[in-house]
Amino acid sequence: AIFFFFYLVTLMGNIVIIVIVCVDKRLQSPMYFFFSHLSALEILVTTIIVPGMLLGLLLPGTQTVSLSACVVQLFPYLYMGTLLGAMAVDCYIAVCNPLRCNIIRNRHTCNFVVLVSWVFGFLFQIWPVYVTLQLTYYKSNVVNNFFCDRGQLFKLSCNNTLFTEFILFLMAVFVLFASLIPTIVSYFYIISTILKIPSASGRRKSFSTCASHFTCVVIGYSSCLFLYLKPKQMQAADYNRVVSLMVSVVTPFLNHFIFTLRNDKVIEALRDGVKCCCQLFRN
């Protein structure tokens, strides 16, 4: 019941955010544009994993995953890192170069960054998914997780996967840190710039611009680092299940609350949207 509630709130909350970003003119800025894509990604991640997990909890022993569904479940996680990295650079431009931000962050640039993020995340998953599916499996067809976890697939394989696991570990290090390093550098300059602002209200206003994104970065990256940066992928099944639950259920549930409850423009847009809906129902 708790996970079903989390899933429904995540689904409805992200759909509402995508709608108001597309409709409300006050939210036509790069930050909300990136956030709408992050919401779409969270809908994708939760929808391909959580319903099957709920079915397995409701009817134990009946949960099955087809090969095509397994392939889909292996793909989506690295997209989020690229989007969060792009949002960190956007925060840096907004805080450190406010007079040039409208020139730098034009619509074509934002579309290009989002396109590169999606393509980059997709291409970097093709080889790991291909290698995982080329392994020989005849021990069992029972995965000790609530979705197609790569570490558990390695455990079921009859091949020697030590070299493959090491290569995938290096790829995970590269992909995660390739998006994490720009985030760290951006926030180093952001914090340095904010500390130079003489007034306390100015510092508070500047920091509030990036506080929501920073919180999502801490939650998202900490979960992914614990989940993927292990040279031996098949160890600690219980540990993997807990962290996977954080990545696929808890983090998406928290993200849109973090962005909406700490953002005055989003709250105003939601309030106006509720008023318009109430007027329509009255009429």
C-alpha positions, -999 to +999 in steps of 0.1 A: +000+000+000+028+024+008+047+017-024+014+020-044+008+054-028+044+065-036+039+054-072+006+072-077+019+104-061+050+103-083+030+096-114+004+123-108+029+149-095+052+145-125+024+147-150+011+179-133+046+194-134+050+186-171+016+201-179+021+234-160+056+238-174+042+235-209+012+257-202+023+284-178+043+313-193+060+320-160+077+287-162+091+291-197+128+291-186+156+266-190+155+254-154+118+243-157+124+230-192+151+206-178+129+198-148+100+187-171+124+163-189+135+150-155+099+144-146+093+125-178+123+104-171+110+096-136+077+086-150+095+062-174+118+047-147+090+041-122+065+028-147+087+001-161+097-012-126+071-003-099+039-019-113+057-053-117+071-050-082+036-042-068+022-072-086+049-094-071+041-081-036+004-086-041+006-121-056+038-137-045+052-163-069+033-150-099+056-122-110+073-129-143+095-106-165+098-112-203+131-109-221+120-076-238+108-062-205+142-072-189+160-053-217+139-022-211+145-023-173+183-024-179+183+008-198+170+040-180+192+047-149+221+067-165+198+093-181+192+110-148+228+118-142+232+136-175+201+157-169+212+166-134+246+176-147+229+198-173+207+214-147+238+221-125+255+240-153+222+259-159+223+269-122+259+281-126+250+303-155+219+317-137+239+326-106+274+334-119+265+350-153+231+366-147+235+393-174+244+368-201+221+339-191+194+348-216+220+347-244+237+316-233+206+296-223+186+301-255+160+276-267+182+259-293+210+253-267+185+238-242+171+215-269+206+204-279+216+197-243+185+176-236+189+157-269+226+150-260+216+139-225+190+114-238+213+101-266+244+099-244+224+079-218+210+055-244+243+049-263+262+041-231+238+014-221+238-005-254+270-024-249+263-034-212+228-046-221+242-065-251+269-082-231+245-091-203+221-108-228+249-127-245+258-146-213+247-182-209+220-189-184+209-224-174+212-224-136+179-207-128+154-182-142+147-166-108+161-131-103+167-122-066+153-087-070+120-070-079+133-061-114+160-072-139+190-063-118+223-068-138+242-081-108+217-108-102+217-117-139+255-122-136+249-144-106+226-166-127+251-168-155+273-198-160+301-177-176+331-162-159+318-126-156+347-111-136+363-092-166+328-080-178+320-068-144+352-049-142+346-032-175+311-023-165+324-009-133+349+013-152+320+025-175+298+033-145+327+053-129+332+072-161+295+079-168+286+089-132+317+111-126+315+126-161+281+141-150+291+145-113+323+165-120+305+194-139+280+194-110+307+197-084+326+224-103+294+243-110+285+243-073+320+254-063+316+285-084+280+290-073+289+289-036+319+312-042+297+337-060+269+336-034+294+342-005+305+373-022+270+389-022+270+415+006+234+413+017+219+383+035+187+385+016+206+384-017+226+354-006+194+336+005+176+344-028+206+332-049+209+300-029+172+293-031+176+292-069+197+261-067+188+245-033+161+222-048+184+209-075+213+205-050+190+183-028+180+161-057+217+158-068+226+146-033+198+120-031+201+108-067+239+105-069+243+089-035+219+062-044+235+056-078+270+056-064+261+029-038+242+009-064+267+009-094+302+016-081+310-019-068+336-039-087+317-071-078+282-065-091+267-098-079+273-094-042+249-083-015+215-090-030+196-075+000+218-044-001+210-040-038+173-043-033+172-016-007+193+008-028+172-001-059+141+008-040+156+042-032+164+048-068+132+036-084+105+045-057+117+069-030+139+093-050+112+100-077+086+104-050+108+130-032+121+149-062+089+167-073+081+176-037+116+191-033+112+212-065+076+223-060+075+230-022+107+252-024+097+271-056+074+300-054+068+302-091+057+265-093+034+270-062+018+301-078+013+282-111-002+253-093-025+276-073-037+294-105-042+260-122-064+248-093-084+280-094-090+277-132-101+240-128-125+250-100-140+278-122-145+253-150-163+229-128-185+256-114-194+268-149 
